[in-house]
Amino acid sequence: MTDSNPFDEIVAGLEEELNAGLVEKRGVHAIAVTRITGLVYQAAVTGGAPHSLALTMAEDYWASEMRPSDVVLVDDSE
């Protein structure tokens, strides 16, 4: 026998919906970053940059968007 609390069920349902929304949002962001990374590369090559430089520029953009700098959280409660 399980003790099913209606409040817990509502919270669990909301959590599931929020997680699904977050996954979808992250996917849309990844697709947009992929497209923009390609545009950065194309614009650099079209502008006369050598392949290696254009590739580095695109990689730098990708890294800055997909791996943002670390965030340090400080607990001042003590």
N, C-alpha and C positions, 0 to 999 in steps of 0.2 A: 504494500500500500504506500503510495506516495502522497505527500502533503503538497497539493498543487495550490499555490497562492496566485490568485488572479493578477495581483500587482507584479509578481515575479514573471508571469507569463507575458504581460504587457511589456515589461522592461526587456525581456529576452527577445520579443518580436521587434522592438525598436532597435535593439543592438544589431540584430541580423540585418535589418533594413539599412542602418547606417553603415555597416561594414560593406554591404553590397554596393552602396552608393560611393563609398570611398574607393573601392576597387575599380569601379567604372570611371570615376574621376581621375584616378592615377593612370588608367589606360589611355584616356583621352589626352592627358598631358603628355604621356610618352609618345603618342602618335604625332602630336603637334611639335614636340621637340625634335623628333626624327625628321620631319619635313623641313623645319627651319635649319637644322644641321646641314641638310642637303643643299638648301638655298645658300647658306654661308659658303659652302665649298664651291658651288657653281658661280656665285658672284665673285669670289676671289680669283678663280681660274679665268673667268671672263674678263676680269679687270687686269689680267696680266700676271697674277701671282703664279709662281711655279707650283707644280702639283704638291710637292712636299710641304710648302708653306700653307697652301690652301687646306691640305689635310690636317695640319697642325691647328689651324684656325678653327676648323670644324670640330676637331677633337676637343679643343679648349671650350668651345661653346657647349658641346654635349656634356662634358664633365661638370661644367658650372651649373647646368640645369638638372642633371640627373644625380649628381653627388654634391649637394650644397655643403658649404663648410660646416664643420662641427658646431653644435650648440652646447654650451656648458650651462648647466642649471646649478644654481647655488641655493642651498637651503639656509635661509637666514632665521629660521624659526627658533633656533637655540640661543 
